[in-house]
C-alpha cells in the first residue's frame, strides 16, 4: 500500500520518513479530530481502490 500510494517515490524510499508519516497518523487518531480523519482517509482510500480496480 505504501508503494501504491506513491510514498516510496515521493520520499526516495526513506524509511525514516515513511515511519514518521505513520507515527503522525497514529497521533492524529489519538486526537480530538479522530473521526474526521478516519472519514476523510476512508473516502480517499475507497476512491483510490475503485480507481485502481477500474484500470485493471
N, CA, C and O of each residue as an XYZ file, in Angstrom:
224
protein
N       0.817     -1.189      0.000
C       0.000      0.000      0.000
C       0.863      1.257      0.000
O       0.502      2.272     -0.595
N       2.003      1.174      0.673
C       2.905      2.328      0.701
C       3.373      2.651     -0.718
O       3.391      3.814     -1.120
N       3.748      1.626     -1.468
C       4.183      1.838     -2.848
C       3.025      2.294     -3.719
O       3.179      3.201     -4.538
N       1.856      1.663     -3.545
C       0.684      2.001     -4.350
C       0.267      3.462     -4.136
O      -0.218      4.114     -5.061
N       0.458      3.965     -2.922
C       0.110      5.358     -2.614
C       1.129      6.338     -3.187
O       0.898      7.547     -3.176
N       2.252      5.831     -3.686
C       3.266      6.700     -4.259
C       4.280      7.223     -3.255
O       5.127      8.048     -3.596
N       4.195      6.744     -2.016
C       5.074      7.269     -0.975
C       6.526      6.845     -1.141
O       7.424      7.574     -0.721
N       6.777      5.697     -1.734
C       8.153      5.246     -1.932
C       8.887      6.242     -2.822
O       9.987      6.688     -2.497
N       8.271      6.582     -3.941
C       8.903      7.522     -4.859
C       8.969      8.929     -4.271
O       9.981      9.616     -4.408
N       7.901      9.351     -3.624
C       7.847     10.715     -3.094
C       8.845     10.956     -1.973
O       9.255     12.094     -1.743
N       9.241      9.895     -1.273
C      10.183     10.035     -0.160
C      11.561      9.464     -0.495
O      12.422      9.365      0.379
N      11.770      9.088     -1.758
C      13.012      8.428     -2.168
C      13.285      7.194     -1.309
O      14.432      6.895     -0.978
N      12.212      6.483     -0.955
C      12.268      5.246     -0.164
C      12.979      5.455      1.178
O      13.670      4.564      1.671
N      12.799      6.634      1.753
C      13.387      6.956      3.059
C      12.475      6.369      4.134
O      11.402      6.902      4.416
N      12.915      5.282      4.718
C      12.069      4.560      5.672
C      11.820      5.340      6.957
O      10.796      5.143      7.611
N      12.739      6.215      7.321
C      12.516      7.058      8.495
C      11.349      8.016      8.242
O      10.529      8.252      9.129
N      11.282      8.561      7.034
C      10.176      9.456      6.674
C       8.865      8.666      6.660
O       7.860      9.115      7.210
N       8.879      7.505      6.039
C       7.665      6.685      5.974
C       7.172      6.325      7.375
O       5.973      6.380      7.649
N       8.087      5.963      8.248
C       7.712      5.633      9.620
C       7.174      6.873     10.330
O       6.213      6.790     11.096
N       7.799      8.025     10.072
C       7.315      9.277     10.658
C       5.896      9.602     10.227
O       5.098     10.097     11.023
N       5.581      9.326      8.968
C       4.220      9.550      8.468
C       3.225      8.659      9.227
O       2.138      9.102      9.596
N       3.608      7.421      9.449
C       2.717      6.505     10.179
C       2.550      6.931     11.641
O       1.461      6.816     12.202
N       3.628      7.422     12.253
C       3.543      7.916     13.627
C       2.623      9.130     13.687
O       1.827      9.270     14.616
N       2.737     10.004     12.696
C       1.864     11.185     12.637
C       0.396     10.778     12.497
O      -0.477     11.369     13.133
N       0.128      9.769     11.666
C      -1.240      9.277     11.509
C      -1.755      8.716     12.830
O      -2.899      8.966     13.208
N      -0.917      7.960     13.530
C      -1.319      7.404     14.822
C      -1.621      8.519     15.826
O      -2.578      8.424     16.595
N      -0.816      9.560     15.816
C      -1.053     10.692     16.721
C      -2.374     11.372     16.387
O      -3.131     11.748     17.282
N      -2.645     11.529     15.100
C      -3.917     12.128     14.672
C      -5.091     11.295     15.184
O      -6.097     11.842     15.635
N      -4.959      9.975     15.112
C      -6.038      9.094     15.540
C      -6.232      9.082     17.052
O      -7.262      8.623     17.547
N      -5.252      9.584     17.777
C      -5.388      9.698     19.236
C      -5.948     11.050     19.655
O      -6.237     11.269     20.831
N      -6.102     11.957     18.693
C      -6.546     13.312     18.995
C      -8.043     13.497     18.862
O      -8.797     12.556     18.614
N      -8.440     14.734     19.036
C      -9.862     15.065     19.028
C     -10.483     15.035     17.631
O     -11.707     15.029     17.504
N      -9.661     15.016     16.587
C     -10.180     15.001     15.217
C     -10.145     13.601     14.599
O     -10.147     13.453     13.377
N     -10.115     12.592     15.446
C     -10.042     11.194     15.007
C     -11.129     10.845     13.996
O     -10.839     10.332     12.915
N     -12.363     11.122     14.347
C     -13.484     10.734     13.483
C     -13.426     11.423     12.122
O     -13.699     10.802     11.095
N     -13.070     12.708     12.115
C     -12.964     13.429     10.851
C     -11.836     12.854      9.992
O     -11.994     12.695      8.781
N     -10.702     12.545     10.619
C      -9.569     11.979      9.872
C      -9.937     10.621      9.287
O      -9.649     10.343      8.123
N     -10.573      9.777     10.092
C     -10.972      8.462      9.600
C     -11.939      8.574      8.426
O     -11.812      7.849      7.439
N     -12.895      9.474      8.535
C     -13.862      9.661      7.454
C     -13.165     10.115      6.178
O     -13.423      9.572      5.103
N     -12.287     11.104      6.288
C     -11.560     11.617      5.129
C     -10.674     10.534      4.518
O     -10.714     10.317      3.307
N      -9.881      9.858      5.334
C      -8.959      8.844      4.833
C      -9.711      7.655      4.233
O      -9.272      7.075      3.240
N     -10.842      7.296      4.838
C     -11.644      6.189      4.304
C     -12.179      6.538      2.912
O     -12.122      5.713      2.000
N     -12.697      7.754      2.748
C     -13.202      8.191      1.435
C     -12.098      8.162      0.390
O     -12.273      7.628     -0.706
N     -10.969      8.739      0.743
C      -9.845      8.770     -0.205
C      -9.382      7.369     -0.560
O      -9.103      7.083     -1.725
N      -9.298      6.500      0.423
C      -8.866      5.130      0.179
C      -9.836      4.364     -0.695
O      -9.429      3.657     -1.616
N     -11.116      4.504     -0.409
C     -12.121      3.815     -1.234
C     -12.082      4.310     -2.676
O     -12.176      3.521     -3.617
N     -11.943      5.633     -2.839
C     -11.849      6.191     -4.193
C     -10.621      5.657     -4.922
O     -10.703      5.282     -6.091
N      -9.499      5.623     -4.242
C      -8.258      5.144     -4.867
C      -8.369      3.671     -5.231
O      -7.928      3.268     -6.307
N      -8.950      2.863     -4.356
C      -9.142      1.447     -4.674
C     -10.077      1.287     -5.866
O      -9.823      0.470     -6.751
N     -11.143      2.055     -5.889
C     -12.098      1.970     -7.004
C     -11.438      2.380     -8.328
O     -11.644      1.742     -9.360
N     -10.644      3.451     -8.279
C      -9.949      3.908     -9.484
C      -8.936      2.874     -9.967
O      -8.819      2.642    -11.171
N      -8.210      2.258     -9.053
C      -7.202      1.288     -9.458
C      -7.841     -0.003     -9.974
O      -7.277     -0.667    -10.844
N      -8.996     -0.358     -9.452
C      -9.708     -1.543     -9.912
C     -10.252     -1.324    -11.317
O     -10.260     -2.249    -12.128
N     -10.706     -0.112    -11.612
C     -11.256      0.206    -12.930
C     -10.188      0.098    -14.014
O     -10.504     -0.191    -15.168
N      -8.922      0.330    -13.651
C      -7.838      0.296    -14.628
C      -7.445     -1.113    -15.003
O      -6.833     -1.314    -16.052
N      -7.778     -2.107    -14.178
C      -7.353     -3.490    -14.445
C      -8.045     -4.122    -15.576
O      -7.775     -5.280    -15.896
